[in-house]
Amino acid sequence: MMQNKAMKLKFISSVLASLCFWLNATAQTQTDVAATDRENVQETYLQLQDSVKPSNTNRFLIDGVAGVIGDYVILDSDIKKQQSQVELQQGNLKLSKCELIESLIREKMYAHHAIQDSINVSDAEVRSRTNDMLRFFRQRLGSDEEIVKYYNRESMDAVIAELNKLNRDGLLANRMQQRLTEQVEITPEEVRQFFYNIPEDERPLFNTEVEFSQIIVKPQPAEEDVKDVISKLNRYRDDVINNGGNFAAKAALYSDDTGTERQGGILSLTRKDPFVAEFKEVAFSTPEGEVSEPFETQFGWHIVYVEKIRGDYRDVRHILLRPFISTTQVNKAREELDKMRDKLIIGDITFEDAAKEISDEEETSKNGGILTNPSTGDKRFDLTKIDPSLSAQLQFLEEGDVSGIIDEKDDLGRVYFKILKVNKRIEDHKANYTLDFLKIKDLALQKKRVDKIREWQEEKLQDTYIKIGDQFKECDFVVDWTK
């Protein structure tokens, strides 16, 4: 009986671990912010000579090979770098070398078979992921110079090239997983059986959760500052059209998009790529060789030069300028929210109506400021699984309470203001089939997906070359990778 319980507990942990991997897969790569699948293998270079390319010889000799999966080689430094990046993103989270290496092995196995199955990712997707990572690193580390030091590379271009490669591998792995699990569905009866097959004393405990709404007010630039930005973009455009000015040079000199300025503002995209709608609309409506009129997105004001059309792909260059936002405009936004909060406190307006009236967050304003949890699809948020600063803001609010004004910054460093209201609070409790149906359904679905993945792994292990270093032979891997 004890053995069965242990097996069930280990299985539940495995399901939860797999869920975390899938949720993070798109944001993590081999040595990436959200570290997802990395592995190891420590063999001498001579033993692996036939498995690596001669051009990488010096790196392997100096670094040390941790493992080989198909055409992929995992180095000792990959494992160390992954751990440091997990710590950078997750604070004090510590993963063992065994956990890190198995994560890497899994990712590289997915990526290897994604290539064999002709699964592709676009350059635009890769660059978008890299740009997101660079914004994150700039916030945490402070400057490009610190990022270069962190990666131990000779230049920022070298860092970007490495991140592009790692992100491509991560996206390939994610696409392979999606292909394997996208058709997996679950019935209510399967959910019921999953829940009641867990012994009552082993059912999970759910942490305190809240349902909440928010109102966000963002400082807006003054009209004259917007006109100034549009005027600059029109000057750049006129110079390119009428005087033969170099668009790429202007992007490198003037663009506020730090992710593309070094490459002259270049982007390659298709209609399916994750760009904001306004940008894609202009990119695909502007003829090849022409420069668009200035247009606005949530990031600022742009002009786009369509360099080449390649079937479904557009190679474009863009210049982004963000209007200056003065202290006067910042104070004006805060005062607007402060006045609205006063009206809420005395009951002159409901939070829902206030959000619809003044909130600048498009995703929630039409819904009265109510947030939906993207991980679960319902309105509940586990206070231990959201951003620590947001959790702290919500922790001591009771049902119906409205917070004070909170100063925040977005990913681009722009200040904005918000207030929160707790609509419902559910204290920590043991899993309840009725109360927690959506969570239980999600766990049951993940179990089914894990089963599908494991079936695939068992099949592919037979025809995938995997070599793991002797220093990992004592690891208790979830999968027997070398059988």
N, C-alpha and C positions, 0 to 999 in steps of 0.2 A: 504493500500500500504506500509506504514511504517513497519507494522508488517511482511509483506512478505519479505521486504528487510532485516529486522533484522534476520529473520529465515534463509535467504540465506547466510548472512554473518556468522551466527553462524555455519551453515553447512560447509561452506568453511573452517572455523577455525577448525572444527571437523575433516575434511578430512586431513588437514595439520598436525594436532596433531596425528592422527592415523598413518600417513606416518612416522612421526618422531619416533613413538613407534616401528613400524615394522623395520625401518632401524637400530634402536639401540637394538632391542630385543636380538640379539645374543651376545651383549657385556654387557648386564646388567642383573642383577638378583636382588633378593629381597633386598640385601643391597650392591649392586655392583656398579662398576665404572660408568656405563652408565645408572643408575637408570631408569627402564622402567615401571613396573607394581607393585605398592605397595598400600595397602589399610589398613583400620583401622577398629576398633570396640572396644569400651571401655565398658566392662561388668565386673562385679565382678567375682571372681574365682568360688564362690559357684553357681552362675547362669549358669556357663559354665562347671561345674564339669564333666558332662557326656560327654562333647565334647573333653576333653583333656586326655592325658595319665598321670597316677599318677607319673611317673618318672619325669615329668616336673613341678610338683606342685610348688616347691619352686620358680622356675624361674617366673612362672605366678603370684604368690602371690606378689613377690617383684617388678616385672616389670610392670604388668598391661596388660590386654588383650585388644587389639584394635579391633579385629574382628575375625570371624570364617567363612571360606569358605570351605565347604566340610570337608576334613580331615585336612585342614591347619588352623593354628592359627597365627594371626598377632599380634605382640606385639607393645606397644607404642615405645619401643626402636628401632624397625625395621623402624618406620616412621622417627624418629629422625636421625637414622644412614643413612637412604636413603638421607635425605636432606643434611646432611654433605658431603656425597659422591658426590652428584650432584654438590655441591659448589666446591668440590675438583677438579672435572673434568671440570665443566663448568664456573668456576669463580664466578661471582656475581649472577648467575641465582637463583632466589627465586621461590619456588613452595609452594602453600598453602597446609595446611594439607588435605584439601578436594581433591586437585589434587593428592597428594601423596597416600592417602588411596584408591582412585578409581583406580589408577595405580596398586597398590598391589592387590586389589580385582580381577581386570581383569586378572593379571598374574596367581594368584592362582586358579582362575576358569579354565583357560586354562590348567594349570598343572594338576589339579584334573581330568579333563576329558581326558587328554592325558593318564594318568595312567589307567583310566577305559577302554580306547580304545586300551590298550596294545601298546602304543607308547613308544619306548625305546631310550635312549641315552647311548653311550658307556662310560666306565670309561676314555678312552683316550680322548674323546671330553671334558669331564668335567675337566680333569687335564690340557689339553691344554688351556682351558678358564681360569682356575685358574692361570696357569703360566703367561699368558698374563696380568692378573690383578696384580699379584705380581711384574712383571717388571714395570708396570705403577706406582704402589705404591712406589716401591723403588726409582724410578726417582723423584717422588713428595715429598716423606717423608724422603728419604735419607738412611734408614737402616731397617733391620728386627726388631730391637728393637723399632723403632718408629712405625712400623706397628702394633706390639703387643700392644703398648700403645694406638694407634688409635682405635683398636678393643676392647680394654679393656679385653684382654684375658691373660691367664697365660703363654702361650708359642706360638712359631711360628707354632708348630704342631696343636695347637687348632685353630689358625687362618685358616690354610689350610683346616682343617676339616670343619669349618664353610663355607668357600668359596666354597668348593666342593659341599656341600649340596645346597647352594644357586644357584650355577651355574647349578646344575642338574635341579632344579626347573625352572630356566630361560630357559634352553634349551628345556625342556619338553613343556613349554608354547609356545616357538617359533615353535616347531614342530607341535603343535596343530594348530596354526595359518596358517602355511604353508599348512597343509593338507586341511584346509578349503578354502584357496584362490588359490592354485596352478593351478586349472583348470579355473580360471576366466580370460577371455580374453575380448578385446574390439575392435570394428570395427571403421573404419574411420568415418562412419556416426554417431556413438554414440559420438565420440569425437567432431564432429561438433555441434551436438545438445547440448552437455554439455556446450561448449563455448558460443554459441549464446543464450542460456537460462540464462546466467548471464547478468544482465543489464549493459550497457556500463559504467555507472558511478561507478559500483561495481567491474569491472574487476581488477584483482590484478596488482600491480606494481612490475616489476622485477628489481632487483638491477643491478649495473654495473657488467658485466661479461667479462672474458678474455679467449681467447684460447692461450695456450702457450706450449713451448717445454723446455726441460732441458737436460743438460749434467751433469752426475755425475761421479766423479773420486774418487775411494776408495783406500786409502793406502794399499799396499800389503806387507805381511811379507817377510823378506829376506829368501832366499832359505835355509840358515843354520838354521833359526828358525823353518821353516816347518819340516826340517829333525829331529830337536830336539824333536818336538811334536810327530812325527811318531815313533821315537825311544822309547819314554816313553810309548806310547800305546802298542808297541810290547813287552816291558818288562812286563807290566801289563798282557798282554795276555799270554805270556809264563809262567808267574808265576801261573796263574789260570789253564792252561792246564797241565803243567808239575809238579807243586808242590802243587796243590790243594788249591791255593790261593783263598781268598773269594772275588768274584767280587763285591758284594754289599758293602763290607767294602772299597774297593778301590774307588768305585764311590763316597761314602760318603766323603772320604779323598781328592780325587784328581779332581773330575769332576768340570768343569766350568759351568755346567747347574744348576743354583741355584734353579730351580723349582723342580728338582728331586733328587738332591744330598742327601737331608735329608732322602729320602726313598730308598737310595741305588741305585738310577738310574732307578727305576722301571717304566715301561710304559705298558699299555695294549692297543692294537690297532687292527683294522681290515683294510682291503685294502681300505675301503671307508673313513677312518678317515683322518682328515686334517693334515697329516704329509708331509714333503717334499719328493719328489719322490725317491731321492737317499736313504733316510733312510728306507722307506717302502720296497724298492727293496732288501736291505740287510736283513732287519728283516724277510722277507718272503722267502728268499732263503737260509738262514742259518738253518741247522737242529737243532732240539731240543737238548739242552745240549752242544752245541758248541759255540765258540766265533769267531766272524768274524775277518777278516783282517781289519786294519785301513782304513777308507774311509772318503771322504770329502763331506760336505754339505755347504750351505751358512752360517751356524752357526760356523763351524770349523771342526775339525777332530774327528771321533768317532771310538769306537769299541762297538759291540753289542753282548750280551750274551742272547741266546734264552732259557728262563727258562722253559716255558711250552707252548704247543700248545693245544688250546681248541676250536676245530671246526674252525670257521672263525676267532677266536681271537688268538693273540700271546701275551704272557706275556714275555716281554724282559727287560733287564737291559742294560743301556748304560753309557759309560764314554765319556764326551766331553772335549776336550782340544782346546784352541784357541792359535795359535802361537802369540808370542810377536811381536808387531809392533813398531819399533824404531822411534825416532824423525827424523832420516835420511830418512826413508821410507815415513813418513808423509810429509816432505818437498818436497820430490821427486814427490809425487802425486800432490801437489799444483803447483809446477813449471810446470808440464806437462799441467795442465789445463790453467795456465796463458799464456803459449806459444800458446796454441790453441785459446784462446780468442783474443790474438793479431792478429792472422791470420784472425779471423772472423771480427774484426773491420776494417781491411784494405781491406777486400773482397777477400782474397786469397782462401777461402773455404766457402761453405755454412754451415749453422747450421746443416742441415740435414745430410750432409756428415761427419761433425765433430762428430756428435752423433754416427753415425754408426762406425766411426773409433776408438773413445776412450772411449765412455760412458760405465760405468760398470753396468748400470741399464738394466738388460736383458729385462724387460717388455717394455721399450721404445726405446732402442738403434736401434733395427731393423726397427723401424718406424720413424727414424730420430729424436727421442727425443720427439715426440708429445704425450701429455697426453690425456687420455680419462677419462671423469668423470664417476666413477663407479655407481653413484646414478642416472644418467640420460641417460647414454649410448652415449651422444654426447661429443663434445670437449670443451664445455663451462663450466666455473667455476664461480659461484657467489662469489664475493670477501668477502661477509659477511658470507658465509657458509663454508669457508675453514679455515685451521689452521691460527690463527691470525698472526703468524710470516711469513707464506707464503704470506698472503694477503698484509702485509706491504711491502714485497719484490717486489710484482707486482703492487702495487697501483699507483706508479708514473712513471711506464714504459709505453711509448707510443708504438703504433704498429711499429714493426721492431727493437725496442730497445733491446740491450743485457745487462744484468746486470753485475755488478762486481762479483768477486768470493765470494761465500757465504760459510762460515764454518757451518757445521751441525754435529749432532750426531744421530746415529741410536738408535733403542730400546735397544741395548746392550751396549750403551755408546761409540761406536766406531766412531771416527771422519771421516768425508768425506767432499768433496768439490763439489760445483755445480755452474753452471751459468744458467740463465733463458733467454728466448727470448719470447716476446709477439708477437704472430702471428696475432691476431685480438682482437679488443677492442669494446665492445658494451655497450654504456652508459645506465643508468637506464631509463626505459620506461614502459608505460602501455602495458599490454599483447596484443600481436598481433598474430592472428591465424596462419598466414604464418610463421612469424619470430620465433615464440615460440611454434610451433606445438608439439615438443617432450615434452615440459613441460606441455602443456595443456593435451596432451594424458596421461601423467603420473597422473595428477590430476584426470582426468576422470576415469582412471583405479582404482585409490585409492578409489574414490567414490563408484565404483561398488564393490570393495572388502569390504569397510565399510558396504555397504548394506548387503553383504553376511554374514559378521561377526555379524551384528545386528540381522539378521534372526536367526542365530544359537544361539545367546545370549538369544533372546526372548524364544526360545524353551527350552534351558537348564536352564533358570531361574526357570522354573516350577518344576524341579526335583533336584535342587542343594540347599543344606542348606547354607544360607548366613545370618549372623547376624552382624549388624553394630551398634556400640556404640551410645548412645544418644547424645554424644558431636558432632556427625556428622549429626544429623538429619536436620540441617539447610543447609547442603551442596546442591548446585545445580549440582548434578551429571549428566553426559551425559546419563547414563543409570539408570533407577529406579531399583536398585539391590534388593530391598526387597519386590517388589510387589508380 
